Amino acid sequence: MKQLFKFLFILTFVLSSCQKDSKPQNTEAEDFKRVEQVVQGVFDDVWAAKKEEMILNYQTKDFVLLEHGEIWTNDTIASWCKKAKLRDDGTKRINNFNFFKAKKEGNRIWMAYHNHATFKKDTIVGKYEWLESIVAVKQDSVWKLELMHSTRVGR
């Protein structure tokens, strides 16, 4: 009888260790959606609301933005936010994105998209478009932007 209990205990242990991890893994589509939300968030909180304190919520410490021929870092962006707040006239920036290409390799995602921004005060002040791409990395289970490339599209 002891042998039977010992056998059942070992069998139970072996079978339980063979089961898949109970924590479900994200699908590629879910990861793409999370990165799209990071892009929306950085534009809503940093570029539209000018909250420089939010930069590291969305971007890695060594983030680089290639902005129409210029190189921007988190420090450059923080400085821009501070200056933009000083000249704020109440115009609101609303960004919409059309993501058209995405690739995932391990903990890195690359995406390309069109960024459409509408600037409104009382009426529409202006509409602009950029062709952009990002590289996002997963750090401590959180997706953050590591690199962004932005090119203005003519009207």
C-alpha positions as CSV (number, residue, x, y, z in Angstrom):
1,M,0.0,0.0,0.0
2,K,2.9,2.4,0.8
3,Q,4.3,1.6,-2.6
4,L,1.0,2.6,-4.2
5,F,0.8,5.9,-2.4
6,K,4.4,6.6,-3.2
7,F,3.8,5.9,-6.8
8,L,0.6,8.1,-6.9
9,F,2.5,10.9,-5.2
10,I,5.3,10.8,-7.7
11,L,2.9,10.5,-10.6
12,T,0.9,13.5,-9.4
13,F,4.1,15.5,-9.0
14,V,5.4,14.6,-12.4
15,L,2.1,15.4,-14.1
16,S,1.7,18.7,-12.4
17,S,5.2,19.8,-13.3
18,C,4.4,18.9,-17.0
19,Q,1.4,21.2,-17.1
20,K,1.8,24.5,-19.0
21,D,2.4,27.7,-17.0
22,S,-0.9,28.7,-15.5
23,K,-0.1,32.4,-16.3
24,P,-1.4,32.9,-19.9
25,Q,1.1,34.4,-22.3
26,N,0.1,37.4,-24.4
27,T,-0.6,36.7,-28.1
28,E,1.2,38.7,-30.7
29,A,-2.0,40.7,-31.4
30,E,-2.3,41.6,-27.8
31,D,1.2,42.8,-27.7
32,F,0.7,44.9,-30.8
33,K,-2.4,46.4,-29.2
34,R,-0.5,47.3,-26.0
35,V,2.3,49.0,-28.1
36,E,-0.4,50.9,-30.0
37,Q,-1.7,52.1,-26.6
38,V,1.8,53.2,-25.6
39,V,2.0,55.3,-28.8
40,Q,-1.4,56.8,-28.1
41,G,-0.5,57.5,-24.5
42,V,2.8,59.2,-25.2
43,F,1.1,61.5,-27.7
44,D,-1.8,62.2,-25.4
45,D,0.3,62.8,-22.2
46,V,3.6,64.1,-23.5
47,W,3.0,65.7,-26.9
48,A,-0.6,67.0,-26.4
49,A,-0.7,67.6,-22.6
50,K,3.1,68.5,-22.4
51,K,3.6,66.5,-19.3
52,E,7.4,65.9,-19.2
53,E,7.1,63.9,-16.0
54,M,5.3,61.2,-18.0
55,I,8.1,60.6,-20.5
56,L,9.6,57.6,-18.7
57,N,6.2,56.0,-18.4
58,Y,6.3,55.5,-22.2
59,Q,10.0,55.7,-23.2
60,T,13.2,53.9,-22.3
61,K,15.9,55.9,-20.6
62,D,18.0,55.8,-23.8
63,F,15.0,56.7,-26.1
64,V,15.9,58.5,-29.4
65,L,13.5,60.3,-31.7
66,L,14.6,61.1,-35.2
67,E,12.3,64.0,-35.9
68,H,12.5,65.2,-39.5
69,G,16.3,65.4,-39.6
70,E,16.8,66.2,-35.9
71,I,17.9,63.9,-33.0
72,W,15.8,64.3,-29.9
73,T,16.3,62.6,-26.5
74,N,14.2,62.4,-23.4
75,D,15.9,65.6,-22.2
76,T,15.2,67.4,-25.5
77,I,11.5,66.4,-25.3
78,A,11.3,67.5,-21.6
79,S,12.7,70.8,-22.6
80,W,10.3,71.1,-25.5
81,C,7.4,70.4,-23.0
82,K,8.5,73.1,-20.7
83,K,8.7,75.7,-23.5
84,A,5.5,74.5,-25.1
85,K,3.6,75.1,-21.8
86,L,4.9,78.7,-21.7
87,R,3.5,79.5,-25.1
88,D,0.2,77.4,-24.6
89,D,-2.7,79.4,-26.0
90,G,-5.3,76.7,-25.2
91,T,-5.1,74.9,-28.5
92,K,-5.7,71.2,-28.1
93,R,-3.9,68.5,-30.0
94,I,-5.8,65.4,-31.0
95,N,-3.8,62.5,-32.5
96,N,-5.2,59.6,-34.5
97,F,-3.1,56.7,-35.8
98,N,-3.4,54.4,-38.8
99,F,-1.0,51.4,-37.9
100,F,-0.3,49.6,-41.1
101,K,2.7,47.3,-40.4
102,A,4.0,45.5,-37.3
103,K,6.6,42.9,-36.6
104,K,7.5,41.2,-33.3
105,E,10.8,39.4,-32.5
106,G,11.0,38.3,-28.9
107,N,10.6,41.3,-26.6
108,R,10.9,43.8,-29.4
109,I,8.2,45.2,-31.7
110,W,8.6,47.4,-34.7
111,M,5.6,49.3,-36.1
112,A,4.9,51.8,-38.9
113,Y,1.9,54.1,-39.0
114,H,0.4,57.4,-40.1
115,N,0.0,60.0,-37.4
116,H,-2.9,62.5,-38.1
117,A,-3.0,65.4,-35.7
118,T,-5.8,67.9,-35.5
119,F,-5.2,71.2,-33.6
120,K,-8.3,72.9,-32.2
121,K,-9.1,76.0,-30.2
122,D,-12.6,77.1,-30.9
123,T,-12.5,75.8,-34.4
124,I,-9.9,73.6,-36.2
125,V,-6.7,75.5,-36.3
126,G,-4.7,73.0,-38.4
127,K,-4.3,69.4,-39.5
128,Y,-0.9,67.8,-39.9
129,E,0.3,64.3,-40.8
130,W,3.5,62.4,-40.2
131,L,4.8,59.0,-41.4
132,E,6.3,57.4,-38.3
133,S,7.8,54.2,-37.1
134,I,8.7,53.0,-33.6
135,V,10.7,50.2,-31.9
136,A,9.3,49.1,-28.6
137,V,10.9,46.9,-26.1
138,K,9.4,45.0,-23.2
139,Q,11.1,45.8,-19.9
140,D,9.8,44.2,-16.7
141,S,6.6,43.2,-18.4
142,V,6.0,46.8,-19.7
143,W,6.2,47.9,-23.3
144,K,8.2,51.1,-23.8
145,L,9.4,53.0,-26.8
146,E,13.1,52.8,-27.6
147,L,13.2,54.5,-30.9
148,M,10.9,56.7,-33.0
149,H,11.3,58.0,-36.5
150,S,9.0,60.8,-37.7
151,T,8.8,62.5,-41.1
152,R,6.3,65.2,-41.8
153,V,4.0,64.6,-44.7
154,G,3.2,67.6,-47.0
155,R,-0.4,68.9,-47.0
